[in-house]
Amino acid sequence: MKKIYLDNAATTPLRQEVIAEMVQVLQNDFGNPSSTHSFGRSAKTVLETSRKSIAKIMGCNPQEIIFTSNATEASNWILKSAVNDLQVQRIITSKIEHHATLYTVKHLQSKYAIEVDFVTILPNGAIDMTHLVDLLSKDSKTLVSLMHVNNEIGTVLDIERTGRICHQHHALFHCDTVQSVGKTEWNLHELPVDFVVASAHKFHGPKGAGFAYVKKGIVLQPLFFGGEQEKGLRAGTEAIHQVAGMAKALELSSENLDAERTTITELKNYCETQLKANFPQVRINGTDTFYNILNVLLPFSEDKTAMILFNLDMKGIAVSRGSACQSGSVKPSHVLAEILEEEDLKKPSLRISFSHYNTNEDVDALIDGLRGL
């Protein structure tokens, strides 16, 4: 049985070139980058070359890129440090953010009694910009945390407009860009954003590698103590092979961006067309969504809903009903709960997410699998 992977918003398969790069580094550049001998200098060169490569693609200075284990770690650090070190008294976010943001904000509210405001979500899954402006009219040291591409429904935030509004009101802007780094063009120095975060495994790189962009001039306190790694902000010997794999993955994603974006967009459109042809009552959750994420509400009865993922998995087809981080939960998606009626939450919504490795035949197999439920 051929296995079909349509859950690329959860994680992506590694490119073969990335695997080769990581193996080469593991074999030849195993030195500690903090050591002064040739083995250490070789590893240090790999580390800093990777940083320069990522910074060039992201349109920022290498000094503004801090390596982390993933975006969850990066967002935790930024949000906590904003309260502890930058005197942020209030955080504005939304109820459809990733739990890496929502749970951290909840913790900060509990521990430091900071004020938390949630911007209204429109029925199509977009942020209500008018409400954001209203919230920012209050005079207190504020950080706004809103994601670029929603990881469940794929709605896209206008970063430039949002950042401009934030800075007009003297607020800091943290943006979770996990779903869009490696899948669109970047020039951070032209965007009014103070912090962004990314995870390598979302763009065909290794798990366990990520980075934070911290705008020049913003001083955060260390995430870990114990060494001078990452400008003293994240102590601990760096995982050179992970960083090199992440840089290689981002380089390849950037080089192939136009062609792969076209392929994936056509694939998503084909999938949407086939779903509507076979299930006329199907509905798309969210509008103007990112080109690799399709979240659909299926017109299935309640008895089919409970086992839908299991039955598709038995046919070798991998999709999800929401964030992979919440896949073991019996609760409805917190994202869909903001935009769907109570009755629709009982019906199955599937998140289908594509990569350039997918084909029309994969979509056909998914349609056949759904028809056979």
Secondary structure as GFF3:
##gff-version 3
##sequence-region A 1 373
A	DSSP	beta_strand	4	5	.	.	.	ID=ss1
A	DSSP	alpha_helix	16	28	.	.	.	ID=ss2
A	DSSP	alpha_helix	38	58	.	.	.	ID=ss3
A	DSSP	three_ten_helix	62	64	.	.	.	ID=ss4
A	DSSP	beta_strand	65	68	.	.	.	ID=ss5
A	DSSP	alpha_helix	71	85	.	.	.	ID=ss6
A	DSSP	beta_strand	90	93	.	.	.	ID=ss7
A	DSSP	alpha_helix	99	112	.	.	.	ID=ss8
A	DSSP	beta_strand	115	118	.	.	.	ID=ss9
A	DSSP	alpha_helix	129	136	.	.	.	ID=ss10
A	DSSP	beta_strand	142	145	.	.	.	ID=ss11
A	DSSP	alpha_helix	159	168	.	.	.	ID=ss12
A	DSSP	beta_strand	172	176	.	.	.	ID=ss13
A	DSSP	three_ten_helix	188	190	.	.	.	ID=ss14
A	DSSP	beta_strand	195	199	.	.	.	ID=ss15
A	DSSP	three_ten_helix	200	203	.	.	.	ID=ss16
A	DSSP	beta_strand	210	214	.	.	.	ID=ss17
A	DSSP	three_ten_helix	230	232	.	.	.	ID=ss18
A	DSSP	alpha_helix	240	255	.	.	.	ID=ss19
A	DSSP	alpha_helix	257	278	.	.	.	ID=ss20
A	DSSP	beta_strand	283	284	.	.	.	ID=ss21
A	DSSP	beta_strand	293	297	.	.	.	ID=ss22
A	DSSP	alpha_helix	302	305	.	.	.	ID=ss23
A	DSSP	alpha_helix	308	314	.	.	.	ID=ss24
A	DSSP	beta_strand	317	318	.	.	.	ID=ss25
A	DSSP	three_ten_helix	324	326	.	.	.	ID=ss26
A	DSSP	alpha_helix	336	339	.	.	.	ID=ss27
A	DSSP	alpha_helix	342	345	.	.	.	ID=ss28
A	DSSP	beta_strand	349	353	.	.	.	ID=ss29
A	DSSP	alpha_helix	360	371	.	.	.	ID=ss30
###
